[in-house]
């Protein structure tokens, strides 16, 4: 069973919001003559915007890597599928010849190659879920960008108020404070979405780890089933958890 990548309702809402900038803004042109030392709040908020942008860049790169992992896992499954076909042909030939030993060996090889298919499917499900995790990380980074941008506008508004500047006729600090609060709620929703995707990835990782371990043990015991290219790699997180006796996060 292969997992398709899909966006949740929360992710769709966050993506829609990401396309729109903050509603309430202050034109920086009215602040240009104010001394730099009075703009520390703006500078801090700008630095946070830069950090959030870097977080998003890293998260987007993670999505690309995760997609490559899924593509590689699917290619491995296709190879395993070919092996199943070969083993079935080998069994058919042995049955036609009434060769008891060959039938037994062919059945064993077929059993192991079918385990490779099951393990490959589980690996694809896990890695596809990992891709969703990376996409949720992008969503969280973008939510952080919205918070940082809203804070930047709030700092400009506070500075304008302190310097007795009026950016617009309906200018109110409360509008900018509410804008930050709204962005923070979106950030919390994105963090919850990420936690949910990570929890599902952990479940699928452990399921795959069990199948991969069983298959890798069996393939070394059956003559003709020990092709190195068909080894299913074990998730390192699972190996560390089993070695330490702790549950993976």
C-alpha positions in Angstrom: 0.0 0.0 0.0 1.7 3.2 -1.1 0.9 6.4 0.6 0.0 9.4 -1.5 1.2 12.8 -0.5 -1.8 15.1 0.4 -2.3 18.3 2.2 -4.5 18.4 5.3 -7.1 21.0 6.0 -4.8 22.8 8.3 -2.0 22.8 5.7 -4.3 24.2 3.0 -5.4 27.0 5.3 -1.8 27.8 6.2 -0.8 27.7 2.6 -3.6 30.2 1.7 -2.6 32.5 4.5 1.0 32.3 3.4 0.1 33.8 0.0 -1.1 37.0 1.7 1.1 39.5 3.6 0.0 41.3 6.8 -3.1 43.4 6.3 -1.9 46.2 8.5 1.4 47.8 7.5 3.4 50.9 8.1 5.1 52.7 5.3 8.8 52.8 6.2 9.1 56.1 4.3 7.6 57.9 7.3 10.2 56.5 9.6 13.4 57.1 7.5 14.4 60.3 9.4 14.2 58.6 12.8 17.7 57.8 14.3 18.8 54.2 14.0 19.2 53.8 17.8 15.4 54.3 18.1 14.8 51.3 15.7 16.2 48.5 17.8 12.8 46.8 17.9 12.6 46.9 14.2 16.1 45.5 13.8 15.3 42.6 16.1 12.1 41.8 14.2 14.0 42.0 10.9 16.6 39.5 12.3 13.8 37.2 13.2 12.4 37.4 9.7 15.8 36.5 8.3 16.0 33.5 10.6 12.6 32.3 9.6 13.5 32.6 5.9 16.6 30.4 6.5 14.4 27.9 8.3 12.1 27.8 5.3 15.0 27.3 2.9 16.3 24.3 4.9 12.8 22.9 5.2 12.2 23.2 1.4 15.5 21.4 0.8 14.3 18.7 3.2 11.2 18.1 1.0 13.4 17.7 -2.1 15.6 15.1 -0.3 12.5 13.3 1.0 11.0 13.1 -2.5 14.3 11.6 -3.8 14.2 9.0 -1.0 10.6 8.0 -2.0 11.6 7.7 -5.7 14.6 5.5 -4.7 12.4 3.3 -2.6 10.0 2.8 -5.4 12.8 1.9 -7.8 14.0 -0.7 -5.2 10.4 -2.1 -5.1 10.4 -2.5 -8.9 13.6 -4.5 -8.6 12.1 -6.7 -5.9 9.0 -7.2 -8.1 11.2 -8.5 -10.9 12.8 -11.0 -8.4 9.4 -12.3 -7.5 8.6 -12.9 -11.2 11.9 -14.8 -11.6 11.2 -16.9 -8.5 7.7 -17.8 -9.7 9.1 -18.9 -13.0 11.7 -21.0 -11.2 9.0 -22.6 -9.2 6.9 -23.3 -12.2 9.8 -25.0 -13.9 10.6 -27.1 -10.8 7.0 -28.2 -10.6 6.9 -29.3 -14.2 10.0 -31.4 -13.6 8.6 -32.9 -10.4 11.9 -32.0 -8.8 11.1 -32.1 -5.0 14.3 -30.4 -3.9 14.1 -27.7 -6.5 10.4 -27.1 -5.6 11.4 -26.7 -2.0 14.2 -24.3 -2.8 12.1 -22.3 -5.2 9.3 -21.9 -2.6 11.8 -20.6 -0.1 13.2 -18.1 -2.5 9.7 -17.0 -3.5 8.8 -16.6 0.1 11.8 -14.3 0.8 11.3 -12.3 -2.4 7.7 -11.7 -1.4 8.9 -10.5 2.0 11.0 -8.0 0.1 7.9 -6.7 -1.6 6.1 -6.3 1.7 9.1 -4.6 3.2 9.5 -2.3 0.2 5.8 -1.3 0.4 6.2 -0.5 4.1 9.4 1.5 3.3 7.6 3.6 0.7 4.7 4.3 3.1 7.2 5.4 5.8 9.3 7.6 3.4 6.2 9.1 1.9 5.1 10.0 5.4 8.5 11.5 6.0 7.9 13.7 2.9 4.7 14.9 4.6 6.7 15.7 7.7 9.1 17.8 5.7 6.2 19.6 4.0 4.7 20.3 7.5 8.1 21.7 8.5 7.9 24.1 5.5 4.4 25.0 6.8 5.8 25.7 10.3 8.7 27.8 8.9 6.2 29.8 6.8 4.0 30.4 9.9 7.1 31.6 11.7 7.8 34.0 8.8 4.2 35.4 9.2 4.8 35.9 12.9 8.1 37.6 12.4 6.6 39.9 9.6 3.7 40.8 11.9 6.1 41.6 14.7 8.1 43.8 12.3 5.0 45.7 11.4 4.1 46.0 15.1 7.5 47.5 15.9 7.1 50.0 13.1 3.7 50.9 14.4 5.1 51.4 17.9 7.9 53.5 16.7 5.4 55.6 14.7 3.3 56.1 17.7 6.3 57.1 19.9 7.4 59.6 17.3 3.9 61.0 16.9 3.5 59.8 13.3 0.2 58.7 11.9 0.5 56.2 9.1 -3.3 56.3 8.3 -6.5 57.8 9.5 -7.7 54.7 11.3 -4.3 53.8 12.7 -4.5 51.9 16.0 -1.7 49.8 17.7 -4.3 47.2 18.7 -4.7 46.3 15.0 -1.1 45.4 14.8 -1.1 43.5 18.1 -4.1 41.5 17.0 -2.2 40.8 13.7 0.7 39.3 15.7 -1.7 37.2 17.9 -3.5 35.8 14.8 -0.1 34.9 13.3 0.9 33.1 16.5 -2.3 31.1 16.5 -1.5 30.0 12.9 2.0 29.1 14.1 0.5 26.9 16.9 -1.7 25.2 14.4 1.2 24.5 12.1 3.2 23.1 15.0 0.3 20.8 15.9 0.1 19.6 12.3 3.8 18.8 12.3 3.5 16.9 15.6 0.7 14.8 14.1 2.7 14.0 10.9 5.7 13.1 13.0 3.7 10.7 15.2 2.4 8.9 12.1 5.9 8.8 10.6 7.2 7.1 13.8 4.5 4.4 13.6 5.2 3.7 10.0 9.0 3.7 10.6 8.7 1.1 13.3 6.4 -1.1 11.2 8.9 -0.9 8.3 11.8 -1.6 10.6 10.3 -4.8 11.8 9.6 -6.1 8.3 13.0 -5.0 7.0 14.8 -6.8 9.9 12.8 -10.0 9.3 13.5 -9.9 5.6 17.2 -9.1 6.0 17.6 -12.1 8.4 15.8 -14.5 6.1 17.5 -13.5 2.9 20.9 -14.5 4.2 19.6 -18.0 5.2 18.1 -18.9 1.8 20.6 -19.7 -1.0 20.2 -17.4 -4.0 18.3 -14.7 -2.0 21.3 -12.8 -0.8 21.6 -10.2 -3.6 23.2 -7.2 -1.8 21.2 -4.7 -4.0 18.0 -6.0 -2.4 19.0 -5.3 1.2 16.3 -3.1 3.0 18.1 -0.5 5.0 17.0 -0.2 8.7 16.0 3.2 10.0 18.8 4.4 12.2 16.4 5.9 14.7 14.8 2.5 15.2 18.2 0.8 15.6 19.3 3.4 18.2 16.0 3.0 20.1 16.2 -0.8 20.2 19.9 -0.7 21.3 19.1 1.7 24.2 15.7 0.2 25.1 14.1 3.6 24.7 11.2 4.6 22.4 12.0 6.9 19.4 10.7 10.4 19.4 
